[in-house]
Amino acid sequence: MPSIVCVEDDYKHHVRLKNFLTQSYDVSICSHVSDLNKFLPAKKFDIGIIDVDVNEPEDLESLKRLAGYLARAPIIATSKSDEAEWVVKVIRGGATDFIAKPYSGERIRLAVQRALETAIPDKEQDDSGLSLKNEIDYLRRQQDICYDFNKIIAHSPVMQSAMDLVRKYSQTDSNILITGETGTGKSFLAGGIHFNSARKKKPFIKINCANIPETLLESELFGHEKGAFTDAVKTRVGRLEQGRGGTVFLDEIGEMSPGLQSKLLQVVEEKAFQPLGGNRTIRSDIRIIAATNQDLNQMVNSGKFRQDLYFRLNVLAIHLPTLKERQECVEPLAHFLLKKISRDARKKVSDFTPQAMQMMKEYSWPGNIREMANVIERAVLLEKGLMIRLKNMHVDSAAVNPPRAQPVRGTETLKKLDEQKKSFIVDALESNLWVQKQAARQLGISPRALNYTIKKLGIKHWRWIKNKPD
């Protein structure tokens, strides 16, 4: 009999959960996560159920603690609030499913059954009774990054041209500079170049120059000797030395300070450097791939980036197009991301409604592939059916453009735009129970601007007082 632990501080729900589940499951109930100590480690649980209150921020910490206690066991979260933002926080906090209160016995039993069907087996217990299929699926999730160039989605001519360069450059040993807006996939393609090169069996070291403070970045890159600075209690090997024989990817190279640029120049020219606080020279055969979303040529002209370093990094150049420039890739890329995200979330969401896909094609995607992945992940977490609906696709309405594939002119253009805008606003209103203030927040505009647009487009609803009959 599968074992369930329920963390619930309401005694009334203690009784309900026992009535709902004890016929088919071994149920243990406690009022707080700290009370689990009376069960652990003597008892092993197959699933957890925890109540989280939107007004109690510490409940999210309790959820994370429960996830830590139960390892890979699924967790169902219950709550009186089913606001979209709250649901997303709960899922990201470690829950695999969410049920709004009040819930029926059938609803909680169905959730438990579904959670057990998708549970990841404990590798230490071969007799767990869970199917081998689930374990294989779990292992596949650990291998999400595939560096097969033939499987990269490049349906647009501009992306096909970029991929031609990527294939050619991966067979060389020269330094590469990858440029492109945030979220276009620079880091992924850097990995692709390495793992398709002669250095693929050697380390691939990734360093984000923007995320590490300058004082720590120098030590991160070059390493340091014991006593080099106050907290240097032992010698540390730098990332440039760790990458010997392989590839070092320097992301956001434009954020590197002039002092570090000078030291990096020595590495690029001589493949040698000295650790911080030391006088010994370390030689490291590495290939450098740098990436930036800035215009380095302009930074050179303004004196913010060393010209000699720029020339040595920009031996081979690749520019990645924005998602807006590769419209032909939007639909296949969306389906690829949906399949991956649904698998990771262990949810059976397999497609988009026509309205949702149309919106994705019309949206300009200022955050590119990274933004698309985030939007789809959020929609998967919120979706209760098998298809992503438009109301769960939360994007900046100001970035929604009419499709390029079907241009119309004159009066027809304005009419079509108004129809699209009206449909988009109605979807937002419906998802927020026709509360204009909440819909405006979702759309990313002010309530006043939304009210003006509603009047202009003639949108009405019986709940609004001014539209009610006398």
C-alpha angles and dihedrals in degrees: 000000000000114000122231130189117202121198105199128145095196111089091204089062090046088064094043094051092050091049092048099045115021095086092065105019142047100244126198120182132196134169098228138019090246088064090066089086089081089063102034137115092003092061129050119207126210095198140010132215119194134175116223124192118212088216093054110069090184089066088075089057089051088052091053091048091051090050088052092050094048096044107198097354113122120253127209115204122205126194142162089231121069097177111149095239091050094049091052092050091050094049092047089048091065108280118131095198138019130212124186120222133276096047133172127239090248091054095052093043091051091050092050092048092049092047092052092049092056097038118128112241120245105248091213093060114058091175094059090120093229116128124265086231091070093052091050089050090051092051091049089056089061090059099053096129107083117181096192104131091205090063096052111109106244108150096143122081093235092054092044089056091051091049091051088059092046091054092049096045094049088066093056131071098221126118116266134207115204117195130185143114123292113287098019094119104262094145093048094051091047087058090046091054092050096046091049094048134084087262094061094113091054127075124294107207120193122197125177106208092195097055098053122070114244093247091055097037093066091054090043092054103037103021124226141246123242110277094017088130138355098283096036096110093157141016115275127203111227126231092247089059093044089056094057109150092009140070130290115204114203108194120197091014089171089072093062115114121244091249093056090043088061093051092045090053089063090052092051094047102038104015086230136106144161123244119241110279093009138102101204118105117232120201118206125175102216138153114223124216112184128190136190142166090211131087101255092184089059090045089053091052091050092048096246095114129040112253094211092052091047092054092049094048095043095062090120119020131201124181117197116211122231119253088250088061092051102051092156089066097054100086099041091043091051091052091047092052092044091054092049096044094045090051092049091047091045092232128134100232106141110166150009127253113246090252093053093048091047090054090051091053092049096045116096094218100217088184092049121203093347091056092047091052091050093048092049092045091053091047092050091052092050098040118100097182136059096265133055109246126209093245090064094051102093111191138142105281090207089067095056110110132182113264116270093215095071108039117184129184143224118345092358090059093055092045092051092048091051091050092051092046091048092050091049093050094046090053090052092048092049092051089053097045090254093296103147096202093056092043090052090053090052092048092047095237135109120270088239092056091047092050091051091051091047091055092045093051094042096239112169138175133187092233093064109093095221090058096050118107119252 
